[in-house]
């Protein structure tokens, strides 16, 4: 894990630290707000302009968020002001904003000494620009499998955020606030970061390696520790599914006992629960990525495209291709 020293040199600046937010259409508003408002609050509490910011887009006009609210940007990449840090903000439909000019711009400003950040699926932009090979980066749990498949040379992690050299990446959502507080502490000191955290009723600044998701016990309303452990193993091994017998041995019980625990708490067998997890992940990847069906089959632990498609059709009563066609029609109607 990198130290705050990666950004400490910004503390010596005699001018406000300028942070650019590159907004990709459909960026998540809550994630962006967590990043931006932490800077505003920092200026307020410091009683001086410690931070400056600019909103940057690839094209002219307002940039819509995923909620439909649009914000006017201060500049486009062709005339963007020089920034100390640029953070890419992107959401579910991140591939719609892919553009060679954007990737070239990211490479150029990095070569000029800019610190680069990303929140949510913004990490795909840094990877697509060829900047994250051999670098540790945080990816939202929902996109982690597809990211690792597309960029195997990047060190993708399910930590809530990651710092590696001049790169900082957040898995998105509320943890972006924790990443920004980490950055603010490195530049202006932990006292200011703690004050900002208090103002937002954020009782604890989370560490980089905190978990992204709620524990299974909370998500599924269960109290059995052995069941929670088995679910965690299932969720972390969709790519290479574990035999039910091995899962049972891992918590020192028999397969029959494990089946009873699943039925008592979740009203389904371990095998059915495991299948539910794999099918849910497959549908997410179909709807949210451009991965081929064969690639998705591999990520979800199926040996062949045909084997996966058969299970998918039985489960959802439609083929993977039909799922994608329906989603494409829905998007066109909403345009």
C-alpha positions, 0 to 999 in steps of 0.5 A, a space after each residue: 500500500 502506497 503512502 501519502 508521500 506520493 502527494 505530499 509535494 503538493 503541500 508545498 504549493 503556494 497556490 491552490 491545488 487545482 483538481 480537474 474532474 473529467 466527466 464522462 456522460 452518465 457519470 454517477 452523481 453521488 460519486 462525483 459529489 462526494 469528490 467535489 464537495 469534500 474540496 469545497 468543505 476543505 476550503 470552508 474549514 481552512 478559511 482559505 482557498 486551498 483547492 481549486 477545481 474545473 469540470 472538463 468534458 470531451 465535447 461542448 455542452 452540458 454533460 449529463 449524469 446517470 440521474 439525468 441532471 446535467 452540469 455545464 463544464 468549464 472546458 473541453 480536453 482541447 483547451 483544459 486548464 493545467 491541473 495538478 490532479 485529473 480525476 475521471 468520473 464514469 458510470 455504467 455506460 462508460 464505453 459510450 465515451 471511449 474516444 482516442 482523443 481522450 486516451 491521448 489527452 490522458 497520456 499527455 497530461 500524465 507525461 507532463 506530471 499530472 496525478 491521475 485519478 478515477 472513480 467508479 468505471 473511470 478506471 477503465 479509461 486509465 487502463 484503456 489509455 495504457 497507463 495502468 499496466 503493473 499498477 494497483 487499482 481499485 475496481 468496483 466489485 460489480 466490474 472487477 471480473 470484466 476489468 481483470 479479463 480485459 486488462 490482465 496486466 493491471 493489478 486490479 483489487 477489490 480494495 475500496 480505493 488504491 494509491 500507486 505512484 501518481 495514480 489514485 482510484 476509487 471503487 465508487 460510491 461513498 468510498 470516493 469520500 474516503 479517497 478524497 479525505 486521504 488525498 486531503 490529509 496528504 496535502 493539508 494534514 489529517 486534522 483538516 481531513 478529520 474536520 471534513 469527515 465530521 462535517 459530513 457525519 462520516 464517523 470513520 475515514 476508511 482505510 484503502 484495504 477496507 472491504 467494498 461490500 456489506 458482509 453476507 451476514 448483513 446483506 442476507 440477514 443471517 447470523 450463522 458464521 459458517 454460512 457467512 464464510 461459505 458465501 464469501 468463498 462462493 462470491 470470491 470464486 465465481 471464476 473457478 467454482 469450488 465443489 460443495 464438498 470442499 466448501 463444507 470441509 472448509 467449515 468442518 461440517 458435512 455436505 448434509 449439514 451445509 445443505 440444512 444450514 442453507 435451507 434453514 437460512 436462505 430457503 435454497 440449496 448451496 448449489 442453487 445459491 451458487 448458481 444464482 450468484 453466477 447467473 447474476 454476475 453473467 447478466 451484469 456482464 452482459 448488460 454492462 460490458 462489451 465482453 463476448 458471451 464466450 468471455 463471460 462464460 469463462 469469467 463465470 466459471 463455465 468451460 464452454 460458450 454452449 454450456 453457459 448459454 444452455 444454463 443461462 437460457 434455462 435460468 432466465 428463459 432467454 438466450 444471452 443474445 436476447 438479453 443484450 438485444 432487449 437492453 439495446 432496445 430499452 436504451 434506444 427508447 430512453 434516448 
